[in-house]
Amino acid sequence: MKFSKLAVATAFCIGLFAPHGYSQEAQSRSLESLHAALNLTATQEGSWRSFEQAYTPNPQEVDKRRNAAQNMATLTAPQRIDLSIGIAEGDLAELKRRGAVLKDFYAGLSPQQRIVFDRETLPPRKATY
């Protein structure tokens, strides 16, 4: 599986981007690749833009997460857990928001486009040892 497919799949499944080393440039390339593979009609472009916007990293959130990670060493254990819980709650809220946008976009795809979307966004199988 190509890196761009892996990155898109990860983004779709867990809603995390640049905070874990995934650049906005790579995200943009992944979305462009998915857009091209779907061969959207003119009437589908509006929902695509909403989908694309929902899955484009927010630089302020990226910075906030990066700062939180850098400050962990200065916090007490209770402060670290509270910060981690807050981040996790924010991640869940963002994932739910993105999920709703994804479902709306997916509902407007043709059966053939759904096959392409599912294939292009499928997370890789994990190796078993």
RODO-2510 file (C-alpha; in nm, 4 decimals, decimal comma):
residues 129
     n   res          X          Y          Z
     1     m     0,0000     0,0000     0,0000
     2     k     0,1381     0,3404    -0,0928
     3     f     0,2229     0,5891     0,1846
     4     s    -0,0522     0,8257     0,0741
     5     k    -0,3154     0,5537     0,1095
     6     l    -0,1801     0,4604     0,4512
     7     a    -0,1884     0,8213     0,5607
     8     v    -0,5430     0,8746     0,4384
     9     a    -0,6577     0,5524     0,6008
    10     t    -0,5006     0,6519     0,9287
    11     a    -0,6527     0,9964     0,9069
    12     f    -0,9952     0,8518     0,8374
    13     c    -0,9757     0,5934     1,1111
    14     i    -0,8277     0,7873     1,3982
    15     g    -0,8447     1,1502     1,2930
    16     l    -0,4823     1,2343     1,3672
    17     f    -0,2507     1,4190     1,1346
    18     a     0,0559     1,6359     1,1727
    19     p     0,0951     1,5934     1,5490
    20     h     0,2432     1,2543     1,4742
    21     g     0,4738     1,3587     1,1939
    22     y     0,2175     1,3605     0,9154
    23     s     0,2643     1,6825     0,7226
    24     q    -0,0106     1,8984     0,5825
    25     e     0,1585     1,8673     0,2433
    26     a     0,1310     1,4868     0,2554
    27     q    -0,2334     1,5182     0,3637
    28     s    -0,3040     1,7451     0,0677
    29     r    -0,1432     1,4985    -0,1751
    30     s    -0,3465     1,2135    -0,0262
    31     l    -0,6723     1,4020    -0,0656
    32     e    -0,5798     1,4992    -0,4223
    33     s    -0,5087     1,1348    -0,5024
    34     l    -0,8407     1,0232    -0,3549
    35     h    -1,0244     1,3007    -0,5403
    36     a    -0,8730     1,1912    -0,8710
    37     a    -0,9529     0,8240    -0,8086
    38     l    -1,3185     0,8981    -0,7331
    39     n    -1,3920     1,0806    -1,0619
    40     l    -1,6537     1,2974    -0,8957
    41     t    -1,9324     1,4648    -1,0878
    42     a    -1,9857     1,8396    -1,0765
    43     t    -2,2777     1,7934    -0,8365
    44     q    -2,0577     1,5964    -0,5944
    45     e    -1,7871     1,8626    -0,5733
    46     g    -1,9634     2,0648    -0,3020
    47     s    -1,9775     1,7693    -0,0654
    48     w    -1,6170     1,6869    -0,1579
    49     r    -1,5089     2,0359    -0,0469
    50     s    -1,6834     1,9859     0,2883
    51     f    -1,5160     1,6468     0,3245
    52     e    -1,1766     1,7872     0,2277
    53     q    -1,2117     2,0753     0,4737
    54     a    -1,3019     1,8368     0,7569
    55     y    -0,9924     1,6264     0,6902
    56     t    -0,7460     1,9117     0,6471
    57     p    -0,5306     1,9573     0,9581
    58     n    -0,5892     2,2707     1,1643
    59     p    -0,2437     2,4262     1,2211
    60     q    -0,3544     2,5708     1,5563
    61     e    -0,4582     2,2266     1,6809
    62     v    -0,1315     2,0799     1,5570
    63     d     0,0631     2,3426     1,7502
    64     k    -0,1525     2,2925     2,0596
    65     r    -0,0849     1,9175     2,0581
    66     r     0,2866     1,9674     1,9956
    67     n     0,3100     2,2156     2,2840
    68     a     0,1239     1,9788     2,5147
    69     a     0,3662     1,6979     2,4329
    70     q     0,6660     1,9233     2,4938
    71     n     0,5281     2,0372     2,8295
    72     m     0,4572     1,6886     2,9656
    73     a     0,7935     1,6746     3,1441
    74     t     0,7078     1,9883     3,3433
    75     l     0,3756     1,8538     3,4716
    76     t     0,2922     1,6371     3,7692
    77     a     0,1390     1,2943     3,7104
    78     p    -0,2158     1,4154     3,7895
    79     q    -0,1680     1,7131     3,5554
    80     r    -0,0378     1,4847     3,2789
    81     i    -0,3349     1,2530     3,3068
    82     d    -0,5787     1,5446     3,3060
    83     l    -0,4072     1,6872     2,9982
    84     s    -0,4122     1,3467     2,8277
    85     i    -0,7813     1,2996     2,9042
    86     g    -0,8582     1,6456     2,7663
    87     i    -0,6671     1,5688     2,4473
    88     a    -0,8427     1,2335     2,4105
    89     e    -1,1842     1,3946     2,4593
    90     g    -1,1000     1,6560     2,1975
    91     d    -0,9808     1,3832     1,9600
    92     l    -1,3050     1,1915     2,0071
    93     a    -1,5170     1,5004     1,9412
    94     e    -1,3151     1,5747     1,6270
    95     l    -1,3425     1,2137     1,5103
    96     k    -1,7201     1,2238     1,5543
    97     r    -1,7390     1,5490     1,3558
    98     r    -1,5248     1,4077     1,0767
    99     g    -1,7233     1,0846     1,0826
   100     a    -2,0471     1,2735     1,0247
   101     v    -1,8945     1,4611     0,7304
   102     l    -1,7542     1,1364     0,5890
   103     k    -2,0946     0,9656     0,6128
   104     d    -2,2646     1,2570     0,4364
   105     f    -2,0057     1,2519     0,1586
   106     y    -2,0164     0,8724     0,1258
   107     a    -2,3965     0,8750     0,0970
   108     g    -2,3655     1,0874    -0,2180
   109     l    -2,1242     0,8504    -0,3931
   110     s    -2,2296     0,6026    -0,6590
   111     p    -2,1866     0,2316    -0,5849
   112     q    -1,8692     0,2241    -0,7984
   113     q    -1,7290     0,5326    -0,6232
   114     r    -1,7994     0,3698    -0,2863
   115     i    -1,5909     0,0704    -0,3908
   116     v    -1,3057     0,3036    -0,4863
   117     f    -1,3411     0,5053    -0,1654
   118     d    -1,3420     0,1920     0,0502
   119     r    -1,0386     0,0512    -0,1295
   120     e    -0,8404     0,3765    -0,1207
   121     t    -0,9064     0,4419     0,2481
   122     l    -0,8669     0,0875     0,3800
   123     p    -0,6171     0,0736     0,6667
   124     p    -0,3274    -0,1660     0,6149
   125     r    -0,3352    -0,5054     0,7794
   126     k    -0,1117    -0,5259     1,0808
   127     a     0,1627    -0,7816     1,0730
   128     t     0,1242    -1,0741     1,3101
   129     y     0,4289    -1,2093     1,4850
***
